[in-house]
Amino acid sequence: MPAYQCAYCGVVADATDDHIPAKTFFGGALDAPLRSVKACAACNQGASLDDEYLRDTILMRSEERRV
């Protein structure tokens, strides 16, 4: 993996693509490519956990309104 500057913390290291918006919001049903930024593994993992939390919170809130 080539080294890039992380878009979040600025460290130069091996980087992964952090998709914006996160793929988790689409449940695998999206065929179009998403925009992405280069992120170090630590920042990308942290962002992934935040994305999952936000997705789950939105889904729970929508279920509460249906009941």
N, C-alpha and C positions, 0 to 999 in steps of 0.2 A: 504494500500500500504506500503510495507516495505521501510525503508530509505536506500538510496544508496548515494554514492558520485557522484556528477554531473561531467561528463567528461569534461565540458567546464569551469565552474567557481569553482569547487571543494567543493561547499557547500554540506553538508550532509542533505538530506531532502527526502520527498517522491519524487520518480522519475518516469519518463515515458520513454518509448523506443523511441529514435531518430534514425530513419532508415537512413542508409548510403549505397547507395545514396537514396535520398528522394523518397517516394512512388509517389509523385506528378509527377515525370518525366515519369512514366509508365502509367498514366491514368487508373489505375485499371486493366490493362491487364497482370499483372505479377502474375504468380502462384507460383514461387519459393520464398522461404523466403529471406528477405534481412538482411544483417548484421545490428546490431543496437548497440548503446551505451546508457547508462543510463544518463538522463539529467533531471535537475529540470524543473519545468513547465515554468519558465521565459525564460530559455535558449532554451528550445524546441520550445516555441512559437516564439521566435525571429528567430530561425533557419528556422522555417516553413515559415515565411514571406519572408525571404531571398531566400529560395528555390523556392517559387512561383514567386517572382520577376525574378529570373534567368530563370526559365522555360518560363515565358511570354516573356522575352527579346529575348531568343533564337528563340521562335516561330515567333515573329514579324520580326526578322532579316531574317529568312528563307522565310517568305512571301514577304519581300521587294525584295529579289533576284529573286523571281519568276515573278515579275511584269516587 
